[in-house]
Amino acid sequence: MPRYLSIVRVDESTAPAEGPSPELMQRMGELIEEITKAGVMLDTAGLTPQSQGKRVHWEGGKLSVTDGPFTESKEVVGGYALMQCKDMDEAVEWTQRFLKTHEEYWTVTCEVREIAEG
């Protein structure tokens, strides 16, 4: 069965400074429990803020390392989910359910990609 990576992108300008609400975390936890019991979820996690990250860039034969935050980024990767689904439609369906756990003031986008095997 194919595996899919859902990359969660968060617009930090709409995310609350204090992080997700307890209600959001409860809804997300319930969905994660359901998707895990369904045998779909292989791994999931949120990421620390971009201010705690680094970017490693390769260009013209040279490496550079930049400390966060990255001012040119409005939308940042906030987490991921690794799922095993029968097809892309099922992966998108679970991803849509994840997005709906968020309050209306959040701006969150998930990019769903099939993992290339072999």
Phi and psi in degrees as a GROMACS rama.xvg file:
@    title "Ramachandran Plot"
@    xaxis  label "Phi"
@    yaxis  label "Psi"
@TYPE xy
-67.259  152.841  PRO-2
-107.708  148.418  ARG-3
-132.523  142.687  TYR-4
-110.197  122.524  LEU-5
-102.56  112.418  SER-6
-95.0212  118.998  ILE-7
-91.4575  117.728  VAL-8
-108.952  129.495  ARG-9
-117.402  133.126  VAL-10
-81.5523  105.545  ASP-11
-63.8699  -19.4614  GLU-12
-73.2936  -18.4776  SER-13
-105.493  -8.5073  THR-14
-81.9279  136.153  ALA-15
-63.6785  140.644  PRO-16
-58.6088  -31.8307  ALA-17
-82.9199  -1.32749  GLU-18
91.4753  -171.954  GLY-19
-62.4601  146.363  PRO-20
-70.1795  157.198  SER-21
-58.5616  -35.0404  PRO-22
-65.4899  -41.984  GLU-23
-62.8521  -44.6984  LEU-24
-62.3556  -36.036  MET-25
-67.3036  -46.6436  GLN-26
-61.5467  -42.2771  ARG-27
-64.2119  -42.9867  MET-28
-61.0279  -41.2532  GLY-29
-64.6752  -41.9209  GLU-30
-66.5175  -42.1214  LEU-31
-62.4054  -38.8796  ILE-32
-63.5419  -43.6881  GLU-33
-63.5647  -46.1933  GLU-34
-69.07  -31.2887  ILE-35
-69.982  -44.807  THR-36
-63.1056  -29.316  LYS-37
-75.682  -5.74186  ALA-38
78.5599  18.0812  GLY-39
-96.0212  -43.2506  VAL-40
-77.3116  123.489  MET-41
-98.8006  -35.8663  LEU-42
-167.537  148.058  ASP-43
-156.013  150.54  THR-44
-167.276  154.291  ALA-45
-91.6678  163.819  GLY-46
-114.224  154.765  LEU-47
-66.6804  162.389  THR-48
-58.7123  151.597  PRO-49
-60.8492  -22.806  GLN-50
-62.722  -20.3253  SER-51
-98.1064  3.20382  GLN-52
-102.628  178.569  GLY-53
-136.869  148.798  LYS-54
-110.826  130.59  ARG-55
-111.18  122.747  VAL-56
-123.673  139.224  HIS-57
-118.66  122.94  TRP-58
-156.339  135.559  GLU-59
59.0737  29.6388  GLY-60
79.7247  11.2227  GLY-61
-127.003  144.793  LYS-62
-98.8816  144.999  LEU-63
-137.69  149.687  SER-64
-124.674  127.199  VAL-65
-119.743  131.261  THR-66
-78.0686  145.332  ASP-67
-75.702  164.315  GLY-68
-78.8711  158.585  PRO-69
-102.525  100.52  PHE-70
-60.7688  -26.403  THR-71
-77.2932  -6.39785  GLU-72
-98.2611  123.175  SER-73
-93.5158  -40.5568  LYS-74
-107.398  129.566  GLU-75
-125.842  156.78  VAL-76
-72.5679  120.664  VAL-77
-106.914  -11.6057  GLY-78
173.527  -173.58  GLY-79
-156.071  162.207  TYR-80
-138.468  131.318  ALA-81
-106.572  116.273  LEU-82
-123.713  152.071  MET-83
-115.32  112.702  GLN-84
-128.725  161.727  CYS-85
-68.6927  -29.0668  LYS-86
-164.833  176.843  ASP-87
-61.1293  -37.5609  MET-88
-59.0607  -42.018  ASP-89
-66.2888  -40.8923  GLU-90
-61.4941  -42.0414  ALA-91
-66.7448  -39.0706  VAL-92
-60.7071  -46.8663  GLU-93
-63.5021  -38.9378  TRP-94
-64.6437  -41.1246  THR-95
-61.5353  -40.862  GLN-96
-63.3389  -38.5911  ARG-97
-61.2364  -47.3789  PHE-98
-61.3476  -36.1853  LEU-99
-69.8344  -10.7047  LYS-100
-72.9757  -18.6312  THR-101
-80.0834  147.82  HIS-102
-67.1884  161.609  GLU-103
-63.2838  -25.1242  GLU-104
-76.4752  -13.0368  TYR-105
-75.2494  146.316  TRP-106
-119.109  107.203  THR-107
-131.003  135.315  VAL-108
-126.153  137.204  THR-109
-115.692  131.357  CYS-110
-100.94  119.547  GLU-111
-104.847  123.254  VAL-112
-132.81  137.883  ARG-113
-75.4876  139.829  GLU-114
-81.4478  127.548  ILE-115
-71.2623  124.305  ALA-116
-97.7725  144.95  GLU-117
